[in-house]
Amino acid sequence: MSRDDFHASVLRTTKTYGIQNRLGHKLEDRYERFGLDDVTQLNFYRQLFTEFFGSFVLVTLGCSAITPYKPQGSDAHLNMASIILSWGFTIATVVWTIAHVSGCFLNPAVTISMFINSRIPLTSGSEAIVVSQVSTTCQTLLNRELGIDEFKGCVIEFFITFILLFFVFATTDHHRMDHGGSHALMIGGVIIPLVNMAAELTGAGMNPARSFGPALIHGNWDAHWVYWVGPIGGGITGGLLYDLVFSERVIAWSRYLQVGHVQIDE
C-alpha cells in the first residue's frame, strides 16, 4: 500500500475511532456513548497519559508565572499582565501539541459538558477527570517552595527545554492535519511562559550557545554545566517523547491496527 493510500485509510479509521471525530458529532449509539470498547484499545491509555501530561504542564507553567512576583512586603503587587499572558500562551501551547491525541480537556467542567452533550463517551470523560486531578496534585507536591541550587537549576533547564522541543516537534509534525498558521509565531509564543517561569531562577537559558558566549567573555564559569546538561538532556527527551508516543504517525498506526494490518511502501 502506498503512503497516500495508507493515510487515506487512516482517515477512514479515525472517522470511526478517533477522539477528534467524537468531539465533532454526538454519539447516538448507547454502547458507543459509554465507550466500553475503548478500554481494550492502546489509544485509550495513550489518551490517559496525554491528559496527565497536559494537566501537569498546564499547572506547572501557569502557576509558576506567579512565582517571580510573590509579594515580599505589604506594598508588593502581582504583575497581572505577565500572569495573564503566561496562562493564555500555556493553554494555547498544551492544546496545540496534544489535542489530536486526547481532545485536551484539562478541565472537569469541559469534560462533563462534553459528556452530557454526547460528545465523548463515559470512559474517556471519567478518565480525563480523574487523571487531571491526580496530575495537578502531583505537580503541586513538586512545586512547593523551591530553593535553587545547581542540581535544581539543571532540572529547571531540563524541564523548560523539554517543553520547548516537545512543542517544536509537535509543530513541525508534517503528518498532522490539524495545524495551520505560522509555526515561527507559535514556537515564539511558547517561549513566553517558559521564560516567565524560569527567568528569576536560572535565567531561562534553553540554549547552551546563548550561555557559552557571555561566560567566555566575562570569565564566569560558575555552574556553567547546568546550561549544557539541562537543555541538551531536556531537548533530546522532549523530541523522543513526542516522536515515540504523540506523533501522528504512531497514533495513525495504532488506530489502523484496530481494524487491520497494512504494509506501507517506502
ABEGO torsion letter per residue (X at the ends): XBAAAAAAAAAAAAAAABAAAAAABBBABAAAAAGAAAAABAAAAAAAAAAAAAAAAAAAAAAAAAAAABBABAABBBBAAAAAAAAAAAAAAAAAAAAAAAGGAGBAAAAAAAAAAGABBAAAAAAAAAAAAAAAAAAAAAABBBBBBAAAAAAAAAAAAAAAAAAAAAAABAABAABBEBAAAAAAAAAAAAAAAAAAAAGGAGBAAAAAAAAAAAGBABGAAAAAAAAAAAAAAAAAAAAAAABAAAAAAAAAAAAEBBBBBX
